[in-house]
Amino acid sequence: MPFTLILADGARHEVHATLEFEVINGQKLPKGDLDGEPQVLAAAFLERSTTLETPSGKQYQIAIDAHRGQFRFRGL
């Protein structure tokens, strides 16, 4: 099922994500890979934080990193 990436301007874009969780200092944070339109992922990368919405409607504040053309995210 697709996820939704919500940019700072409120624009919503469908992306595909692998969602995992890691515990850091007792806090459960999401992390994973993103796949979607390159211009959307690049715009999200340039923002300090953006929102990833799961198919069930749960939202996470994330930061996006890019490495060798692959986009990854981590929770904030």
N, C-alpha and C positions, 0 to 999 in steps of 0.2 A: 504494500500500500504506500502511496506517496505521502511525503511529509510536506509541510508548507514553510517556506522561509519568508519571514516578515521583516522587511527593511525599515530603516528609520523613518522614511517618508510614508510608511503604512502600506506600501505596495506588497502584494502577496504573490509568491512564486512557488510553483510545484517543483520539488526536488526529490531525489531518492537518497536515503541515508541508511547507514548501518549504525545502530544505536547500542552502545555499551555503557556501562557505568563503572566508575572507579571511586574508591573512598579515599578522600584526602582530608586529614585532620578531623575525622569523624563525619565529614559531609559527603553525601553521595552526589557525584557530579557526572553529567553525561559526556561522552566523547564518541568520535566515530568518523566515518568518511562521508563526503557529500558528492553527489553527481547530479548535474543539471545543465542548464544553459550557461556556457562559459561567461557571458557578459553579466549575468545575474550573480554568479558566484564571485566574479571579480569585484563587483560593486559591494557585495557583502563583505568581502575580504578587506576592502578599504574603510569600512565602518569599524569603529572600536568595538561595538557589540551589536548583535542582531538577535532576533528571536526565531527559534525553531519550534514549530508546532507539530506534534505527533498526530497520526490519524485519529486518535481518540480525543484530541483537543488539548492535551497537556502541553504547556509552553515552557521552554527553557531559554534563558539568556545564554548566548554562546559567543565565542570569538572564533574566527576562521583563520586558519593558516594554510598557506599554499607552498607546495614543494614539488618541483619537477612536474608541474601540470596537474597535480592531484590536490584536492582540497580536503582538509580535515578540520574538525571542530572540537572544541572543548568547552565545557560549562564554566560559567563565571560565578 
